[in-house]
């Protein structure tokens, strides 16, 4: 009978669960576009406003590695200390929704663009809060070292881009629904056949500040050493290859002195095309999430490069760090 036909699944999570809309937060979408940003502009992968009296950071982990840009190479290249690369620069004037520490109006992010297997996995970042006027008054670093062949992994390098920040409403991924609410919502997420539905949610997967993390794996919120759950600071995803098209989310604790921060690498479930244009202009094979490195030494052949991962994998965990401040 028509009256006995099962109801069709809801089109989205807001329709199925009206309470979901109450979890919305404002986010700032950075919307990178390839360009040539200056040192006093907000940018992704652009030049940074770096103080003259502060050495450029290097990464000296013993086991960071890359295959390099030669697609014929299947041997790990394990360099020594390498310069970190500029990733993100945000001025307070461009992201009014971001709460800066008192006296600071500039946020900078760099990372080692090699692959790191231990501790956090993927990249190795460092975060800085600064005061723009103080940096300018003290002078700028005249030359920022750049990475050479074998000192970076193609997947972890951004293309210099200008930003066009816009605000939007951002809700949690269905993977990140509050636990106490999930227990009451879960029955409403069941399909007519008894399984669980995964209706589209209103979470924005993209490079953004604030809002909700763009999880593609089960949510893995970090906590500070005092047991506070950290707040989402920003996410970079989609605008840098990052292994199997994954992303990195950054978090900080504003309740603790020193503004401790942490990050999570989050790999995507769906593979992307195998060929793309690399920074060198040649066809670049999109490969792996950063797979587990076996004990092959430098110059020892390893198995062919793995293809993009289409399976869930655990988030990378690490202990929290304290933010680096401009102390002048």
Buried (B, 14 or more C-beta within 10 A) or exposed (E): EEEEEEEEBBEEBBEBBEEBEEBBEEBBBBBBEEBEBEBBBBBBBBBBBBBEEBEBBEBEBEEBBBBBBEBEBEBBBBBEEBBBBBBBBBBBEBBEEBEBBEEBBBBBBBBBBBBBBEEBBBBBBBBBBBBBEBBEEEEBBEEBBEBEEBBBBBBBBBBBBBBEBEBBEBBBBBBBBEEEBEEEBEEEBEEEEEEEBEBEBBBBBBBBBBBBBBBBBEBBBBBBEEEBEBBBBBBBBBBBBBBBBBBBBBBBBEEBEBBBBBBBBBBBBEEEEEEEEBEEEEEBBBBBBBBEBEEBEEEEEEEEBEEBBEEEBEBBEBEBBBBBBBEE
